[in-house]
């Protein structure tokens, strides 16, 4: 009789143990599946990436991806030091931008340039690319090729095509009109702005890793009555805004372990710029760019940990071209 009760108790314990193991295994499997789905979402959705630390707290019972693993995401590599803003973020294969639906141009475009990605091949380049609208943008917020036709403005790149020669797809995507803004041609797009793009690539070849954020500005002017107002032209049937200025904020990572990164910002007027004007005359206090753009650049770094981020509060570009 006692043996029967012992066997019955042992059977119950084994049954409970098996059920408990199956339950735990099921939870673990569900967690692993959910984590994989979460990783896919974070890879594809910039907003999910931005709040990933809060999402991971829900899964904190088991191991969740660490910062090193997150850094391997293409979005994580480009946006390593934070998002300047979070309005209509769009992820492309080699750059990230925030699209301004009202003005039909980007708020900002961020890139991470590396020396190995700048090597050119005969099979990759702008000769194989063409300007085209991004059909993922709703049609009532989208710019078109017709907007630029006979407008008097060039289709100016924000993320330069010359920065993305490692793959033809990367280069092609820089020709989406979401990455384009109306720019003066002679004396700007083919002059000072092109020189600034070359300067950024030279920094990349020299130091190996450069982060750059580019975008438009709409600077106010003082009217005859002393009041300030923002005035800018609009082109085409879709009313694409013509920025008064363009900015480029550059952050160069140090080659020295634990070394401070170097940051500098440029603001160029969307106007004909004399060829003899040095590029460094357009250096601008980054805080001033943030003030006009309503953005915060490389917010993941303390400004005290960065070289060269501050310049005189009134830059030459605003004195000479205001």
N, C-alpha and C positions, 0 to 999 in steps of 0.2 A: 504493500500500500504506500509506504513512504517512498519507495523507488518510483512509483507512478507519479506521485506529487512532485518529486524532484525532476523527473523528465518533463512533466507539464510546465513547471516553472522555467526549466531551461529552454523549452520551446518558446514560451512567451518572451523570455529575454532575447532569444535569437531573433524572433519575429520583430520585436521592438527595435532591436539593433539594426536589422535589415531595413526596416521602414525609415528609421532615423538616417541611416546612411543614404538611402535613396532620396530622401527629402533634401539632405544637405547637398548631394550631388546635383539634384535638380535645380536647387537655388544657385549653385556655382555655375552650372551650365547656362542658366538664364542670365546670370550676371555677366558671364563671358560674352554671350550673344549680344546683350544690351551694350556692353562696353565696345564691342566691335562696331555696332551700329552707331554708337555715339562718336567713335573715332571717324567713321565715314562722314557723319554729319558735320563734325568740326572741320574736316578736310575741305568740305564743299561749301559750308555756310560760314561766312565771316562773323556773323553775329553770334553763332554758337561758339566759335573760337574765342571771341572776346570775353564771353562769360564762362569759359570752360572751367575755371577754378571753382566757381560756385556749383556747377553741375557735378564736378568730381566729388564734392563733399557728400553727395547722395550715395555715391558708390564707394565711400571711404572704408567700408568694412573689409573689402578686398583690395588688392593692389590696383592702383590706377596709374596711367601714364605719367611719367615725371617730366620736368621741364626739358631735359635733354631729348626725350622722345618726341615731345611737342615741337622742338626746334627742327626736327626732320621734316615736318610738314612744309609744303611749299609756301602756304600762307604764313606759317610760323617763321620761316626764314626771312620773308620780305617784311613782315610786320613785327619783327623781333623787339623793337623798342616802343611799340604802341601805335594806336590809330590816332591820326590828327583829328578825326571826327567820325561820326557813324551814320551819315545820311546816305542811303541807297548805295551800299558798298557792293562793288562788283569785282570778282576774282577772275583774272585771266591767267594764262599759263605761266607768265613771267613778270607780271606786275599786278598791282591792286589799285583800284580807283574808287572815289566817291562821286557819284553823278548828281549834278544839279539839274533836276527836271524842269525847273522854271526857266533857267537860262540856256539849257540845252548844251552845256559844256560841263566838264568835271569841276568839282570843288578842289580836288587834289588827286595826284597820282603818285604812288610810292613804288620805288624799285630798289632791289638789292643787286648791285653790280659787283661781279667778281672777275678777276683777271682772266681766268680760264674761259669765261663766257664771251669775251670780246674778240676772240680769234675769228677771223673771217674766212669763209670758204667760197668757192666759185658757185656753189649750188644754193647759197643762202644770201639774201639781200633784198633791198627795196625794189630792185628791177623785177622781182617775181611777185610783188605785192601790189595791191590796189586799194584805194579808199573805198569804204563801204559802210553803210549804217549797221549798227548793232541791233539785230532784230529781236533780241531779248528785252530791249527797252520798249515799253508800251508806245504804240504809234503816235499817240497824242503828246508824248513827251520827247519824241525822237527827232534828231536833226537829220537832214538828207543832203545828198550831193547838190541838189538844186538850190539849197540855201547859199552855197558858196559860189555858184555859177554867176559870173559877171558882177560879183559883189565888190571887187577891188581889194579883197583880202586873200591871203594865202591860207591853205589848210595847214596850220602849224601843229606839230607834234608836242605833246606834253611829256610822255615817255618817248624818248628819241628812238627812232628805228635803228640807228647805229649802235644802240646799247644792247640790242637783242639779236645777235647773229649766231647764236649757238644752235638754233633750230629755225627752220622757215616758218613754222607755226607761230613761234614767238614774235618774229618780225611781222608776220601778217596781221597779228592782233593789234599791233601799234597803229595800224591804219584804220581801225574802227573809229567812227566819228565820235564816239564817247571819249576818245583820247585826243581829239582834235579841237582846236579853238581858232577863231579868226585872228590872223596876225598880219601886220604890215609886212610886205614882201621884201623889197629892196631896203637895206639899211636896218632890218630887224631880223626877220626869219632867216634870210641868207647871210646876215652879218653878225651882229652882236649875240643874238640868241644861239646861232650855230657855233660861235666861238665858245660860249658858255657850255654847250653840250660837249664840245671837244675837250674843254678843260676838265669836265667831270670824268670823261674816259681816261684822260691822262693821269688823273689822281688814282683811278682804279688800277691802271697798269703799274703805277709806282708803288701803291700801298696794298693792293690786293683785294680789299673789301670796302665798298663805299655804299652808303644808303643815301638815297636822294628822294626828296618830295617836291613836286612841281605843281603849280596851279595858277589860276588867274586872280587878279585883284581888281576891285572897282573902287578907286580912290575918290573921295569927295573933293569938290572944288569950291572955292569961296566965290559967291555971287557978288554982284554990284552992291547989293544991300547989306553985305557983310555976312550973310547967312551961308551955311554950307549945304551943298546938295550933291547927289551922285548922279552923273549924267553919262550915258554910254549909248553907242549906236547899236541897232539890232538889224540883222540881215536875214533875207530869205522869207519864204512863206511861213516857216516855223518859228520865226523871230529868235534867231540865235544871237545871244548877247556878245558884243565885242568888248573884251576886257580893256580897261585903261592901262593896266600893268600886268606883268607876269613875275612870279617869284620862283626861286629854286633854293631849297634849303638842303645843304650837303652835310653829311656826317661820315667822317673817315675813321674806321676802326684802327686802333693802334696795333702795330706788329709786336710790341713789347708785352709780355704777359702782365696782366693787371694794369697796363698802361691806360692813360686817359684818352678817350676819343677826341677828335677835333671836329668842330662844327663851324660852318659859316653860311650866311644867307645872302642872296642876291635878289634885287628887284630891278627889273628893266621896264621902261615905259613902252607901250605898244605904239611906237612912233619911229620915224627915221632917225637912226643914231649915227653920228659921225664915225667914220672908220678909225680915226685917230684917238678916239676916247678909250682909255684903258679899261679893261674889264673890271678891275678892282675898284674903279670909281663907283660901281654899282653895289658894292658891299653895303649891307643894311643890318641894323640891329634886328635880331630874330624876334625879339619881343614886339617890335613895331610891325613886322609881318604878321605875327599872330594876332595883333590888335586889329588890323585891317581885314584879315582873312577869317577871323573867328575860329581859328584852329589852334591846336597845341601840338608842337612837333617833338617827336621822340620823348614822349612823356614818361617812358620807362626809365629814363636817366635823370639823375639830379643835375641841375645846371652847374652846381659846384664841382661836378665830376667831369666837366667837359671843358676843353680848351677852346678859346676863340669865339664864344657864343655871343659876346656883347660888343657892340660898336656904338659910336656916338648916336644919340637918339634921333638926330635929324641927318639922314644920309643924303649924299649928293644927288641921288636920283630924284628925291622929292624936292630938293632945292632948285635943281636945274630944269626939271620936267614937270613940276607940279602944276 
